[in-house]
Amino acid sequence: MTNWHGDDIYRYDNLVKMNFSSTTWQHADHSALKEHLMERFQLVNNYPEPQPQQLERLIASKLGISPNAVMVTNGATEAIHLIARLFHHSASIIPQPTYSEYANACRINKHIISSESSEELLEMPKDRVYWICNPNTPSGNVLMKGFVDYVVRRSPRYTFVVDQSLEAYTREPLLVPSEVQTLSNLIVLHSIGKTYGVPGLRLGYITAHPSTIQLLRQLQSPWPINVLAAEAGKFLISKGQPAITDLDGYLQETERLRTALRKVAGVRVFETKTSYMLCELMAGTSTGLKDYLIHQHGILIRDCQNFDGLTNRLFRVSTQLPEENDTLVAAIQQYMNGLNAQ
């Protein structure tokens, strides 16, 4: 099990003043949620529901689907491990680069892993699982909804796991839960934590065909989320606002940040359909840049060298406040100037 994920703010005590490492917006207003949880803090004296059915019913009602097509999990990562366990000893296709936990979960559950489909894989007498991160991290690419839907419907020999955890950070159309629940070879992952800017609560859920949900429930331990997380989830789904209240404005700021970074000599910035972007250094290393930004400017970025297929020159940043974005660009410019002066 890897312990090297993004948003590793816990490694740096109080050094971090600006966090660009996480894919989530760092400035969501949680005052109403905090007040709600303080009023219900006494709930910690009792156990939560063994299965968070109240939250699942709220999610189902909001999405307009059957409660039997929803399953709440301890973040999307628990969902990934439950799915890998359900299809243990299967053949899994995981296009790279992508979120590393798909491969970690598959290795634990003895999957045969490939980065692309092949005739040899198709001929294996095994279940075949295709993992798609959409929107993708770290790249920010988004597959068209029509393409994903077409592939799923035309490929009944595969079970498709589509991770839409970052769906709140793009304008691109994605799979709709009302359609997902009708397809027996499709499982979609969602993140309450990312959508509402509370990743520390570890709240996610699966939408899928009821028969698939029933199988996954048999593998899930009781009390997958604690009582305050359940209460927070119910509040956010019924009364809360997404972390990003002005997505159009946020994506415009993303493009402004991307344009500014492209002007830094020695930095390549890739296209993105989301609020985060992958960047490449022409000199220096992502580890060196991360260390410099932390200790000289209190800025945390995502070093991407541990993604399969990526090198130690790649890093990812997510859009934050305009003044923070300007500080980031200036700090990276200073780092590159220092390299050029050597």
PAZABA-649888 format. One record per residue (C-alpha): residue number from 1; residue in one letter; x, y, z. Coordinates in steps of 0.001 Angstrom, whole numbers, plus 524288, in hexadecimal, padded with zeros to 5 digits. Layout:
BEGIN
ATOM   num   residu       x       y       z
ATOM   NUM        a       X       Y       Z
...
END
This chain:
BEGIN
ATOM   num   residu       x       y       z
ATOM     1        m   80000   80000   80000
ATOM     2        t   805FE   80CF3   7FBE8
ATOM     3        n   8061C   8189C   804FC
ATOM     4        w   80A43   8220B   7FA52
ATOM     5        h   7FE4E   82968   7F5DF
ATOM     6        g   7FC35   837B7   7F32D
ATOM     7        d   7F86A   841E3   7FD4A
ATOM     8        d   8030A   83CDB   80687
ATOM     9        i   80202   848FE   80F04
ATOM    10        y   80379   8405B   81B11
ATOM    11        r   81201   83EA7   817CD
ATOM    12        y   81540   84D04   8199A
ATOM    13        d   80FDB   85122   826D7
ATOM    14        n   80C69   85F91   825BD
ATOM    15        l   814C9   862D6   819E2
ATOM    16        v   809B8   862CA   80FEA
ATOM    17        k   80311   86FE5   80DBF
ATOM    18        m   7FD7D   86D08   8002F
ATOM    19        n   7F94A   85F85   7FBC7
ATOM    20        f   7F949   85CEF   7ED26
ATOM    21        s   7FB93   84E51   7EEC4
ATOM    22        s   7ED97   849EC   7F0E4
ATOM    23        t   7E43B   849C9   7E563
ATOM    24        t   7D9E4   85003   7EE10
ATOM    25        w   7D6EA   85E54   7F0AE
ATOM    26        q   7DD46   86239   7FD8B
ATOM    27        h   7D482   86DC9   800F7
ATOM    28        a   7C6CF   86835   8020A
ATOM    29        d   7BE37   86E48   80C91
ATOM    30        h   7BB8E   863C2   816C6
ATOM    31        s   7B5C7   86C9F   82139
ATOM    32        a   7A7EF   8673A   81FEB
ATOM    33        l   7ACEA   85931   82000
ATOM    34        k   7B539   85BDD   82C02
ATOM    35        e   7A998   8619D   83340
ATOM    36        h   7A121   85605   82F51
ATOM    37        l   7AB14   84C23   83439
ATOM    38        m   7AD54   85364   840FD
ATOM    39        e   79EB4   852F0   843A8
ATOM    40        r   79EDB   84436   8418C
ATOM    41        f   7ABCF   840EC   847CC
ATOM    42        q   7A4FA   838D9   85246
ATOM    43        l   7A251   82EAB   847C0
ATOM    44        v   7B028   82994   84A0F
ATOM    45        n   7AABA   82333   8566D
ATOM    46        n   7A3F8   81910   84DD8
ATOM    47        y   7A73A   8107C   84250
ATOM    48        p   7A37E   814FC   834A2
ATOM    49        e   79B06   80CC4   82BA4
ATOM    50        p   7A281   8005C   827EC
ATOM    51        q   79EF7   803BF   819F2
ATOM    52        p   79CC9   81265   817B3
ATOM    53        q   78F50   8109A   811CD
ATOM    54        q   78A4A   81E2B   8153F
ATOM    55        l   7954D   82472   80DA6
ATOM    56        e   7939D   81AE5   80271
ATOM    57        r   78520   81E12   8017F
ATOM    58        l   78825   82CA7   80137
ATOM    59        i   7921C   82AC4   7F658
ATOM    60        a   788BB   8222F   7EE9D
ATOM    61        s   77DD0   82C28   7F000
ATOM    62        k   786A1   83737   7EB79
ATOM    63        l   78B50   82F54   7DFB8
ATOM    64        g   77DDD   82A00   7DC65
ATOM    65        i   781E2   81BB9   7DD48
ATOM    66        s   77E9F   80FEB   7E5A3
ATOM    67        p   7851A   80F1E   7F326
ATOM    68        n   788DA   80156   7EF16
ATOM    69        a   791CA   80759   7E4C9
ATOM    70        v   799B0   80F4C   7EEBE
ATOM    71        m   7A3FD   80B09   7F887
ATOM    72        v   7AB23   8146C   8018D
ATOM    73        t   7B98D   811AD   803E2
ATOM    74        n   7C4CA   816C8   80BFB
ATOM    75        g   7C97A   81F7E   800F4
ATOM    76        a   7CAA9   81AF2   7F2ED
ATOM    77        t   7D6BC   81337   7F6EF
ATOM    78        e   7CED8   80979   7FEF6
ATOM    79        a   7C61E   807BF   7F30C
ATOM    80        i   7D209   804D3   7EA95
ATOM    81        h   7D6D5   7FA48   7F3EC
ATOM    82        l   7C955   7F422   7F547
ATOM    83        i   7C7EC   7F35A   7E67C
ATOM    84        a   7D579   7ED79   7E4EA
ATOM    85        r   7D1FF   7E38D   7EF62
ATOM    86        l   7C516   7E033   7E8CB
ATOM    87        f   7CC80   7DD38   7DC3A
ATOM    88        h   7D82B   7D6B7   7E2D0
ATOM    89        h   7E14A   7CF39   7D9AA
ATOM    90        s   7DBA1   7D683   7CE05
ATOM    91        a   7E292   7DCFC   7C2A5
ATOM    92        s   7E2AC   7EBC5   7C466
ATOM    93        i   7E5C5   7F625   7BA42
ATOM    94        i   7EA8D   802D6   7C04A
ATOM    95        p   7EE99   80D29   7B641
ATOM    96        q   7F9E2   81565   7BB57
ATOM    97        p   7FC84   81F18   7C0F9
ATOM    98        t   7F17A   81ED0   7CACB
ATOM    99        y   7EE0F   81DEE   7D92A
ATOM   100        s   7F755   813F2   7DF1A
ATOM   101        e   7ED75   80D9A   7E82B
ATOM   102        y   7E70C   80605   7DCFF
ATOM   103        a   7F38F   7FE57   7DADB
ATOM   104        n   7F64D   7FD20   7E977
ATOM   105        a   7E8DC   7F741   7EBE5
ATOM   106        c   7EA1F   7EE30   7E039
ATOM   107        r   7F777   7E93C   7E485
ATOM   108        i   7F25C   7E64C   7F231
ATOM   109        n   7E74A   7DE6D   7EC20
ATOM   110        k   7F00F   7D6E3   7E295
ATOM   111        h   7EB86   7DD23   7D5F4
ATOM   112        i   7F32F   7DBF3   7C962
ATOM   113        i   7F5B0   7EA38   7C5FC
ATOM   114        s   7F7CA   7F025   7B8A0
ATOM   115        s   7F808   7FE3F   7B406
ATOM   116        e   7F051   7FAE9   7A7C2
ATOM   117        s   7E716   7F093   7A29B
ATOM   118        s   7EC3C   7E5EE   799AB
ATOM   119        e   7E7F6   7D993   792AC
ATOM   120        e   7EF6A   7D1A2   79CBC
ATOM   121        l   7E7E4   7D82A   7A7AB
ATOM   122        l   7DAEF   7D5F3   7A0DD
ATOM   123        e   7DDD9   7C775   79FC5
ATOM   124        m   7E09D   7C5C7   7AE51
ATOM   125        p   7D61F   7BDF0   7B57A
ATOM   126        k   7D4B1   7C8C9   7BF7A
ATOM   127        d   7CC06   7D44A   7C29E
ATOM   128        r   7D142   7E08E   7BC30
ATOM   129        v   7D0AA   7EDB7   7C2EF
ATOM   130        y   7D3A7   7FAA2   7BC42
ATOM   131        w   7D705   80603   7C54B
ATOM   132        i   7D4B0   813DE   7C05F
ATOM   133        c   7D7A4   82032   7C816
ATOM   134        n   7CEBC   82A79   7C218
ATOM   135        p   7D229   8357A   7C413
ATOM   136        n   7DFC1   82FDD   7C435
ATOM   137        t   7E9D4   832EE   7CE5A
ATOM   138        p   7F468   83732   7CCBE
ATOM   139        s   7F218   83B8F   7BEAF
ATOM   140        g   7E523   842E1   7BF9B
ATOM   141        n   7E060   83C22   7B336
ATOM   142        v   7D1F8   838A0   7B220
ATOM   143        l   7CC77   82DF6   7A95E
ATOM   144        m   7BFFD   831AF   7A25E
ATOM   145        k   7B3B9   82C31   7A8BA
ATOM   146        g   7AED9   826F0   79BB0
ATOM   147        f   7BB89   81F91   79964
ATOM   148        v   7BB83   8195B   7A6FE
ATOM   149        d   7AD34   8158C   7A5CB
ATOM   150        y   7AF9B   80FC2   79842
ATOM   151        v   7BB39   807A5   79CE0
ATOM   152        v   7B404   80284   7A8D2
ATOM   153        r   7A82B   7FE51   7A0F7
ATOM   154        r   7B059   7F81E   79625
ATOM   155        s   7B959   7F08D   79F6B
ATOM   156        p   7B120   7E763   7A7D1
ATOM   157        r   7BD02   7DEC3   7AAAB
ATOM   158        y   7C2BC   7E9B8   7B2EF
ATOM   159        t   7BE5E   7EFD5   7BFA4
ATOM   160        f   7C189   7FE55   7BEFB
ATOM   161        v   7C50C   805BC   7CB4C
ATOM   162        v   7C3EC   81443   7C86D
ATOM   163        d   7C928   81D05   7D321
ATOM   164        q   7C20C   82A19   7D26B
ATOM   165        s   7C722   82EF9   7DF7F
ATOM   166        l   7CB27   83BE5   7D94F
ATOM   167        e   7BE67   83E11   7D1F0
ATOM   168        a   7BC03   84B12   7D8F0
ATOM   169        y   7C865   850E8   7D303
ATOM   170        t   7C4FC   85060   7C495
ATOM   171        r   7BA85   8553B   7BB45
ATOM   172        e   7BBBA   8492C   7B2A7
ATOM   173        p   7AF9C   8403D   7B2A8
ATOM   174        l   7B16F   83388   7BA1F
ATOM   175        l   7A9A7   82719   7BC98
ATOM   176        v   79C46   8291A   7C2B6
ATOM   177        p   79863   82081   7CE72
ATOM   178        s   78ABB   81DED   7C901
ATOM   179        e   7911E   81734   7BD64
ATOM   180        v   79BE5   810C2   7C555
ATOM   181        q   7924C   80909   7CDC3
ATOM   182        t   78D13   8021D   7C1AC
ATOM   183        l   79A4B   7FCB9   7BD11
ATOM   184        s   79F1B   7F055   7C399
ATOM   185        n   7AD30   7F1F6   7BECD
ATOM   186        l   7AF3B   7FFD4   7C3DC
ATOM   187        i   7B344   804D9   7D14B
ATOM   188        v   7B4F7   8137B   7D3AA
ATOM   189        l   7BC34   81997   7DF18
ATOM   190        h   7B8E6   826CC   7E505
ATOM   191        s   7BF2F   82F1E   7EFA8
ATOM   192        i   7B780   83755   7F94D
ATOM   193        g   7C499   83B73   7FEF3
ATOM   194        k   7C977   84155   7F23D
ATOM   195        t   7BC6F   846F9   7EDE3
ATOM   196        y   7BA5A   84E37   7FAAC
ATOM   197        g   7C89A   850CB   7FDFF
ATOM   198        v   7C943   847C7   809E0
ATOM   199        p   7D291   83CB2   805E5
ATOM   200        g   7D69F   83AA6   81404
ATOM   201        l   7C91B   83545   8173F
ATOM   202        r   7CB6C   829BA   80DF7
ATOM   203        l   7BDFA   82952   807A9
ATOM   204        g   7BB34   82319   7FA8D
ATOM   205        y   7B0F3   81AD1   7F40E
ATOM   206        i   7AEC3   81151   7E8F7
ATOM   207        t   7A3CB   81179   7DF05
ATOM   208        a   7A17D   804C8   7D7AB
ATOM   209        h   7976E   7FA9C   7D3F5
ATOM   210        p   79077   7F5C2   7E059
ATOM   211        s   795B0   7E7F0   7DE50
ATOM   212        t   7A39F   7ED2D   7DE91
ATOM   213        i   7A0EC   7F55D   7EAAC
ATOM   214        q   79B7D   7E951   7F17E
ATOM   215        l   7A814   7E1C6   7EEE0
ATOM   216        l   7B09B   7ED01   7F39A
ATOM   217        r   7A8AD   7EE6F   80026
ATOM   218        q   7AC1E   7E082   803BF
ATOM   219        l   7BA81   7E44C   803E3
ATOM   220        q   7B95C   7F107   80B5D
ATOM   221        s   7BC1A   7F12C   819EC
ATOM   222        p   7B19C   7F6CF   822DB
ATOM   223        w   7B2D4   8052D   8269C
ATOM   224        p   7BA99   80966   81AA1
ATOM   225        i   7B950   817BC   81EAF
ATOM   226        n   7B8E5   81DCA   82C2C
ATOM   227        v   7AD26   824B8   831CB
ATOM   228        l   7B21F   83299   82F5E
ATOM   229        a   7B5CF   82F6D   8215C
ATOM   230        a   7A82A   829DB   81F44
ATOM   231        e   7A207   835FE   82546
ATOM   232        a   7AAB9   83EC8   81CEC
ATOM   233        g   7A713   8372D   810C3
ATOM   234        k   79888   838AB   81367
ATOM   235        f   79A1A   84741   815B8
ATOM   236        l   7A245   84967   80973
ATOM   237        i   79965   8417B   8008A
ATOM   238        s   78CEE   847E0   80581
ATOM   239        k   7913F   855D3   808A8
ATOM   240        g   79F64   857DC   804E4
ATOM   241        q   7A549   85EDC   7F943
ATOM   242        p   7B033   858D9   7F109
ATOM   243        a   7BDC0   85DFC   7F432
ATOM   244        i   7BDB9   86520   7E720
ATOM   245        t   7B1EF   86E29   7E67A
ATOM   246        d   7B65E   87504   7D9F0
ATOM   247        l   7BC34   86A80   7D14B
ATOM   248        d   7BCED   87310   7C533
ATOM   249        g   7C4A2   87D70   7CC7F
ATOM   250        y   7CD41   8730F   7D2B8
ATOM   251        l   7D09A   86D09   7C58E
ATOM   252        q   7D370   87A89   7C007
ATOM   253        e   7DD2B   87C7F   7CB18
ATOM   254        t   7E2CD   86F1A   7C7D4
ATOM   255        e   7E55C   873A1   7B9FA
ATOM   256        r   7EB90   88026   7BF0C
ATOM   257        l   7F496   8782E   7C7D6
ATOM   258        r   7F7CB   86EF4   7BCBD
ATOM   259        t   7FB26   87A56   7B3B5
ATOM   260        a   803F3   88069   7BE19
ATOM   261        l   80B22   87399   7C089
ATOM   262        r   80D42   871C9   7B1F6
ATOM   263        k   814BB   87EAF   7B1E7
ATOM   264        v   81EBA   8795F   7BB8E
ATOM   265        a   82A91   8754F   7B38B
ATOM   266        g   82D78   866E1   7B53E
ATOM   267        v   81FB2   862EE   7B961
ATOM   268        r   81653   85B8B   7B08E
ATOM   269        v   807EF   85BBF   7B44A
ATOM   270        f   7FEBE   85180   7AEBE
ATOM   271        e   7F0C4   853AB   7AA48
ATOM   272        t   7E635   85143   7B473
ATOM   273        k   7D76D   8504B   7B503
ATOM   274        t   7D765   8520D   7C3BD
ATOM   275        s   7DC33   85B6A   7CE3E
ATOM   276        y   7E95A   85493   7CFD7
ATOM   277        m   7F469   852E6   7C638
ATOM   278        l   80056   84A8F   7C3AA
ATOM   279        c   80D30   851BF   7C193
ATOM   280        e   81AB3   84D7C   7BD29
ATOM   281        l   827EC   8535F   7C061
ATOM   282        m   83203   85442   7B58F
ATOM   283        a   83C98   8553C   7C001
ATOM   284        g   83D3C   8517E   7CE54
ATOM   285        t   8345C   84754   7D491
ATOM   286        s   826AE   84720   7DA10
ATOM   287        t   82C44   842DC   7E732
ATOM   288        g   835D5   84E33   7E72F
ATOM   289        l   82B19   857D3   7E39E
ATOM   290        k   821F3   85285   7EE0E
ATOM   291        d   82C8A   85372   7F878
ATOM   292        y   82FFC   86154   7F456
ATOM   293        l   821DA   865F4   7F44A
ATOM   294        i   81F06   86013   801A7
ATOM   295        h   82AEA   8655C   808AC
ATOM   296        q   82C57   87264   801D3
ATOM   297        h   81E25   8763F   7FF64
ATOM   298        g   8154D   86D57   8076C
ATOM   299        i   80F25   867FC   7FAEC
ATOM   300        l   80B57   859B1   7F936
ATOM   301        i   80A60   853A7   7EB92
ATOM   302        r   80845   845A9   7E6ED
ATOM   303        d   814C2   83EBF   7E2E3
ATOM   304        c   80FF4   8356A   7D837
ATOM   305        q   81BB4   82C92   7D677
ATOM   306        n   814F3   82157   7DDA0
ATOM   307        f   80A52   82076   7D33B
ATOM   308        d   80D2F   8152C   7CA0A
ATOM   309        g   81326   81A21   7BD72
ATOM   310        l   816AC   82799   7C2A0
ATOM   311        t   8244C   82CCD   7C569
ATOM   312        n   82A80   834EC   7D02A
ATOM   313        r   8281C   84137   7C83A
ATOM   314        l   81948   84121   7C957
ATOM   315        f   810D9   847C9   7D37F
ATOM   316        r   8028E   84B8F   7D518
ATOM   317        v   7FC2A   857BA   7DA95
ATOM   318        s   7EDE9   85B45   7DCD6
ATOM   319        t   7E80B   868C3   7DBBC
ATOM   320        q   7E685   8705F   7E85C
ATOM   321        l   7E43E   87ECB   7EB66
ATOM   322        p   7E95D   88856   7E0FA
ATOM   323        e   7F362   88E3B   7EA42
ATOM   324        e   7F812   880A7   7EE10
ATOM   325        n   7F90D   87CC8   7DFC6
ATOM   326        d   80167   888DA   7DD1D
ATOM   327        t   80A3E   8855C   7E891
ATOM   328        l   80BCA   8778D   7E344
ATOM   329        v   80FB1   87C58   7D5BA
ATOM   330        a   81987   885F0   7DB54
ATOM   331        a   81F79   87B72   7E416
ATOM   332        i   82100   871C6   7D8DF
ATOM   333        q   8271A   87C9D   7D0BF
ATOM   334        q   8310B   87EE8   7DBB5
ATOM   335        y   83443   87061   7DC26
ATOM   336        m   83689   86FEA   7CD7E
ATOM   337        n   83EB4   87C5A   7CE03
ATOM   338        g   8472A   8760A   7D865
ATOM   339        l   8496A   86A20   7CFCE
ATOM   340        n   84D08   8729C   7C42A
ATOM   341        a   856CB   87A1E   7CC74
ATOM   342        q   85E40   86DDB   7D045
END
